[in-house]
């Protein structure tokens, strides 16, 4: 039996799979590029494409469907939902304010042939720490959504 609620829930889960799944590949792209620096520009531009065109729109769908499900269902504003929304907002702010500009600057330096510069090394090191940090926040959000802890 199909209901609008189930359809929205399916879209919500699919958006989570697409968004988080895309993000998980960024580490693979970076490792592959590190093995062959001639592919660094392609890898970083691939990550940027996935982030801008696939992951971020999926996160938007995820938020929209999640809010609709929250108001349409019986969940309301439970503490686990509030925590997840605050963490989601933190991921958005950190992504827009730090990760995206960091990635743009790495691409700019790669395009300028400055991959051996101290600036590129600094940005790459920041990205190597920052990306997994965002990933941990996303995993905590997933834990909230899947286990719905009674806090």
PASEBA-1860 file (N, C-alpha, C; in nm, 3 decimals):
! residues 151
1> XXXXXXXX> 0.083/-0.117/0.000/0.000/0.000/0.000/0.089/0.125/0.000 ~ 0.072/0.208/-0.103/0.150/0.330/-0.116/0.074/0.447/-0.055 ~ 0.144/0.522/0.025/0.090/0.645/0.079/0.191/0.756/0.048 ~ 0.146/0.879/0.055/0.238/0.992/0.032/0.350/0.990/0.134 ~ 0.318/0.951/0.256/0.420/0.945/0.360/0.530/0.845/0.322 ~ 0.492/0.728/0.275/0.591/0.627/0.235/0.673/0.672/0.114 ~ 0.608/0.739/0.021/0.681/0.791/-0.096/0.784/0.895/-0.051 ~ 0.743/0.987/0.037/0.837/1.087/0.089/0.949/1.022/0.169
9> XXXXXXXX> 0.915/0.921/0.246/1.017/0.850/0.325/1.118/0.782/0.232 ~ 1.070/0.723/0.124/1.159/0.661/0.025/1.251/0.765/-0.036 ~ 1.195/0.879/-0.077/1.276/0.986/-0.137/1.378/1.038/-0.035 ~ 1.336/1.049/0.091/1.425/1.095/0.198/1.544/0.999/0.214 ~ 1.515/0.872/0.219/1.622/0.772/0.236/1.711/0.768/0.112 ~ 1.652/0.774/-0.005/1.730/0.775/-0.129/1.822/0.898/-0.134 ~ 1.771/1.013/-0.094/1.853/1.135/-0.091/1.970/1.119/0.006 ~ 1.946/1.055/0.120/2.055/1.031/0.217/2.161/0.940/0.157
17> XXXXXXXX> 2.118/0.837/0.088/2.213/0.744/0.025/2.296/0.818/-0.079 ~ 2.231/0.897/-0.163/2.302/0.971/-0.268/2.398/1.073/-0.209 ~ 2.352/1.151/-0.111/2.436/1.256/-0.052/2.556/1.198/0.022 ~ 2.530/1.108/0.113/2.640/1.051/0.193/2.728/0.961/0.106 ~ 2.668/0.887/0.017/2.746/0.803/-0.073/2.840/0.884/-0.160 ~ 2.792/0.996/-0.210/2.879/1.084/-0.288/2.995/1.135/-0.204 ~ 2.964/1.180/-0.082/3.068/1.232/0.007/3.174/1.127/0.039 ~ 3.133/1.004/0.056/3.228/0.898/0.089/3.330/0.879/-0.022
25> XXXXXXXX> 3.291/0.905/-0.145/3.384/0.884/-0.257/3.496/0.987/-0.260 ~ 3.481/1.101/-0.191/3.582/1.206/-0.197/3.717/1.155/-0.148 ~ 3.716/1.074/-0.044/3.841/1.017/0.006/3.907/0.928/-0.097 ~ 3.827/0.851/-0.169/3.880/0.763/-0.274/3.942/0.847/-0.385 ~ 3.873/0.952/-0.426/3.927/1.041/-0.530/4.061/1.098/-0.486 ~ 4.070/1.143/-0.361/4.194/1.202/-0.310/4.307/1.100/-0.303 ~ 4.279/0.980/-0.259/4.382/0.877/-0.251/4.432/0.842/-0.390 ~ 4.341/0.826/-0.483/4.381/0.794/-0.621/4.466/0.905/-0.681
33> XXXXXXXX> 4.429/1.030/-0.655/4.505/1.143/-0.708/4.643/1.152/-0.643 ~ 4.653/1.117/-0.516/4.782/1.121/-0.448/4.879/1.020/-0.507 ~ 4.826/0.911/-0.558/4.912/0.809/-0.621/4.965/0.853/-0.756 ~ 4.891/0.941/-0.822/4.934/0.990/-0.953/4.898/1.138/-0.961 ~ 4.990/1.227/-0.919/4.960/1.371/-0.913/4.917/1.432/-1.047 ~ 4.946/1.364/-1.157/4.901/1.419/-1.284/4.748/1.419/-1.295 ~ 4.682/1.341/-1.211/4.536/1.334/-1.211/4.473/1.420/-1.101 ~ 4.555/1.496/-1.030/4.506/1.574/-0.916/4.397/1.673/-0.958
41> XXXXXXXX> 4.419/1.747/-1.064/4.319/1.844/-1.111/4.188/1.777/-1.146 ~ 4.198/1.665/-1.216/4.077/1.591/-1.253/4.002/1.543/-1.129 ~ 4.077/1.492/-1.032/4.014/1.440/-0.910/3.946/1.552/-0.832 ~ 4.016/1.663/-0.813/3.958/1.774/-0.736/3.836/1.832/-0.807 ~ 3.844/1.843/-0.939/3.729/1.893/-1.015/3.614/1.792/-1.010 ~ 3.647/1.664/-1.008/3.544/1.561/-0.992/3.474/1.571/-0.858 ~ 3.552/1.592/-0.753/3.494/1.610/-0.620/3.405/1.734/-0.618 ~ 3.453/1.841/-0.677/3.375/1.966/-0.681/3.244/1.946/-0.756
49> XXXXXXXX> 3.252/1.873/-0.869/3.131/1.845/-0.946/3.032/1.763/-0.863 ~ 3.081/1.656/-0.801/2.993/1.572/-0.719/2.931/1.652/-0.605 ~ 3.011/1.736/-0.543/2.964/1.815/-0.430/2.856/1.914/-0.474 ~ 2.884/1.989/-0.581/2.792/2.093/-0.627/2.666/2.037/-0.694 ~ 2.683/1.931/-0.773/2.573/1.886/-0.859/2.498/1.764/-0.810 ~ 2.556/1.688/-0.717/2.490/1.566/-0.673/2.468/1.567/-0.522 ~ 2.576/1.577/-0.443/2.563/1.568/-0.297/2.481/1.682/-0.239 ~ 2.518/1.806/-0.270/2.448/1.919/-0.210/2.301/1.927/-0.248
57> XXXXXXXX> 2.264/1.906/-0.376/2.120/1.901/-0.405/2.049/1.786/-0.330 ~ 2.117/1.673/-0.316/2.057/1.562/-0.242/2.037/1.600/-0.095 ~ 2.134/1.673/-0.037/2.116/1.721/0.100/1.997/1.816/0.110 ~ 1.977/1.898/0.007/1.861/1.986/0.005/1.730/1.908/0.004 ~ 1.723/1.805/-0.080/1.605/1.718/-0.085/1.587/1.647/0.049 ~ 1.697/1.605/0.107/1.695/1.537/0.237/1.633/1.627/0.344 ~ 1.677/1.752/0.349/1.623/1.845/0.447/1.474/1.870/0.423 ~ 1.439/1.897/0.299/1.300/1.927/0.266/1.208/1.809/0.299
65> XXXXXXXX> 1.244/1.691/0.253/1.159/1.575/0.281/1.157/1.542/0.430 ~ 1.270/1.561/0.497/1.274/1.536/0.641/1.181/1.627/0.718 ~ 1.180/1.755/0.682/1.090/1.850/0.749/0.944/1.816/0.721 ~ 0.914/1.780/0.596/0.776/1.742/0.562/0.736/1.618/0.640 ~ 0.825/1.518/0.645/0.794/1.396/0.720/0.774/1.424/0.868 ~ 0.854/1.514/0.921/0.844/1.547/1.063/0.707/1.607/1.094 ~ 0.661/1.699/1.008/0.532/1.763/1.033/0.415/1.673/0.994 ~ 0.434/1.586/0.894/0.326/1.499/0.849/0.313/1.376/0.938
73> XXXXXXXX> 0.423/1.335/1.000/0.422/1.215/1.084/0.392/1.248/1.228 ~ 0.429/1.156/1.312/0.401/1.172/1.455/0.526/1.205/1.535 ~ 0.633/1.247/1.466/0.759/1.270/1.537/0.760/1.403/1.611 ~ 0.720/1.511/1.545/0.729/1.642/1.607/0.874/1.680/1.631 ~ 0.896/1.772/1.723/1.031/1.818/1.754/1.089/1.738/1.870 ~ 1.129/1.617/1.844/1.197/1.534/1.944/1.341/1.585/1.956 ~ 1.405/1.554/2.067/1.541/1.601/2.089/1.637/1.547/1.983 ~ 1.620/1.422/1.941/1.710/1.365/1.841/1.695/1.436/1.707
81> XXXXXXXX> 1.576/1.486/1.677/1.555/1.562/1.553/1.620/1.699/1.565 ~ 1.605/1.762/1.679/1.666/1.894/1.699/1.818/1.884/1.690 ~ 1.876/1.781/1.753/2.021/1.761/1.746/2.064/1.740/1.601 ~ 1.991/1.657/1.529/2.024/1.630/1.389/2.013/1.757/1.305 ~ 1.912/1.839/1.328/1.896/1.964/1.252/2.007/2.064/1.284 ~ 2.046/2.073/1.410/2.156/2.162/1.447/2.286/2.114/1.381 ~ 2.311/1.984/1.385/2.431/1.930/1.320/2.425/1.949/1.169 ~ 2.307/1.934/1.111/2.289/1.955/0.968/2.324/2.099/0.933
89> XXXXXXXX> 2.273/2.193/1.013/2.304/2.335/0.990/2.454/2.359/1.003 ~ 2.518/2.294/1.099/2.663/2.308/1.115/2.737/2.257/0.993 ~ 2.694/2.145/0.939/2.758/2.090/0.818/2.741/2.186/0.701 ~ 2.623/2.243/0.686/2.599/2.338/0.577/2.690/2.460/0.593 ~ 2.694/2.517/0.712/2.777/2.636/0.735/2.924/2.604/0.712 ~ 2.971/2.495/0.769/3.112/2.457/0.752/3.144/2.426/0.606 ~ 3.052/2.361/0.537/3.073/2.330/0.396/3.080/2.454/0.310 ~ 2.987/2.546/0.331/2.982/2.669/0.251/3.097/2.763/0.287
97> XXXXXXXX> 3.123/2.778/0.416/3.221/2.877/0.460/3.366/2.828/0.449 ~ 3.387/2.697/0.461/3.525/2.647/0.466/3.559/2.545/0.358 ~ 3.479/2.436/0.350/3.517/2.327/0.260/3.514/2.369/0.113 ~ 3.405/2.432/0.071/3.394/2.472/-0.069/3.503/2.571/-0.111 ~ 3.529/2.676/-0.033/3.639/2.766/-0.069/3.775/2.695/-0.068 ~ 3.795/2.604/0.026/3.920/2.529/0.033/3.941/2.448/-0.096 ~ 3.836/2.382/-0.139/3.842/2.302/-0.261/3.865/2.391/-0.383 ~ 3.798/2.506/-0.390/3.819/2.600/-0.501/3.963/2.648/-0.505
105> XXXXXXXX> 4.020/2.677/-0.388/4.159/2.723/-0.383/4.256/2.613/-0.423 ~ 4.228/2.490/-0.384/4.313/2.379/-0.429/4.309/2.367/-0.581 ~ 4.191/2.374/-0.638/4.176/2.365/-0.784/4.250/2.481/-0.851 ~ 4.237/2.600/-0.797/4.306/2.717/-0.852/4.457/2.694/-0.854 ~ 4.511/2.641/-0.744/4.655/2.617/-0.737/4.699/2.505/-0.831 ~ 4.618/2.402/-0.844/4.650/2.293/-0.937/4.650/2.347/-1.080 ~ 4.549/2.426/-1.115/4.542/2.483/-1.249/4.660/2.576/-1.278 ~ 4.715/2.640/-1.174/4.830/2.728/-1.190/4.962/2.652/-1.184
113> XXXXXXXX> 4.954/2.520/-1.166/5.076/2.439/-1.160/5.153/2.454/-1.031 ~ 5.085/2.491/-0.924/5.152/2.516/-0.796/5.124/2.407/-0.693 ~ 5.122/2.282/-0.737/5.094/2.173/-0.643/5.210/2.147/-0.547 ~ 5.328/2.197/-0.579/5.443/2.179/-0.489/5.460/2.297/-0.394 ~ 5.370/2.394/-0.400/5.382/2.514/-0.317/5.343/2.483/-0.172 ~ 5.399/2.560/-0.078/5.359/2.545/0.062/5.210/2.574/0.083 ~ 5.156/2.665/0.005/5.013/2.698/0.016/4.927/2.577/-0.021 ~ 4.964/2.508/-0.130/4.888/2.389/-0.168/4.900/2.281/-0.060
121> XXXXXXXX> 5.019/2.262/-0.009/5.040/2.161/0.096/4.955/2.194/0.219 ~ 4.947/2.322/0.253/4.865/2.364/0.368/4.717/2.335/0.343 ~ 4.670/2.370/0.223/4.530/2.345/0.190/4.498/2.196/0.185 ~ 4.589/2.119/0.128/4.567/1.974/0.120/4.562/1.913/0.260 ~ 4.648/1.959/0.350/4.648/1.908/0.487/4.518/1.947/0.558 ~ 4.472/2.071/0.535/4.345/2.114/0.594/4.230/2.028/0.542 ~ 4.230/2.003/0.412/4.126/1.920/0.352/4.127/1.778/0.406 ~ 4.248/1.726/0.429/4.262/1.589/0.481/4.206/1.577/0.623
129> XXXXXXXX> 4.205/1.686/0.697/4.148/1.685/0.833/4.001/1.726/0.830 ~ 3.971/1.826/0.751/3.838/1.885/0.752/3.732/1.791/0.692 ~ 3.764/1.726/0.581/3.669/1.636/0.516/3.622/1.525/0.609 ~ 3.714/1.450/0.669/3.671/1.346/0.763/3.595/1.403/0.884 ~ 3.631/1.523/0.927/3.558/1.586/1.037/3.412/1.608/1.002 ~ 3.389/1.658/0.882/3.251/1.674/0.836/3.182/1.538/0.826 ~ 3.257/1.438/0.781/3.202/1.303/0.771/3.156/1.248/0.905 ~ 3.232/1.277/1.010/3.194/1.231/1.144/3.063/1.297/1.187
137> XXXXXXXX> 3.048/1.425/1.158/2.923/1.494/1.193/2.806/1.430/1.118 ~ 2.827/1.398/0.991/2.721/1.336/0.911/2.685/1.198/0.968 ~ 2.785/1.123/1.013/2.758/0.991/1.073/2.675/1.008/1.200 ~ 2.704/1.109/1.280/2.625/1.133/1.401/2.479/1.165/1.363 ~ 2.461/1.242/1.257/2.325/1.271/1.209/2.257/1.140/1.169 ~ 2.328/1.055/1.096/2.271/0.926/1.056/2.232/0.842/1.177 ~ 2.317/0.842/1.278/2.285/0.768/1.401/2.156/0.821/1.463 ~ 2.141/0.952/1.467/2.018/1.011/1.521/1.896/0.966/1.440
145> XXXXXXX> 1.910/0.969/1.309/1.797/0.936/1.222/1.761/0.787/1.227 ~ 1.860/0.701/1.233/1.834/0.557/1.229/1.788/0.504/1.364 ~ 1.860/0.543/1.471/1.832/0.485/1.602/1.730/0.566/1.684 ~ 1.706/0.692/1.646/1.607/0.777/1.714/1.618/0.763/1.865 ~ 1.736/0.796/1.920/1.756/0.773/2.063/1.662/0.859/2.149 ~ 1.616/0.801/2.255/1.532/0.878/2.348/1.626/0.949/2.446 ~ 1.650/1.075/2.417/1.744/1.154/2.496/1.671/1.238/2.599
END
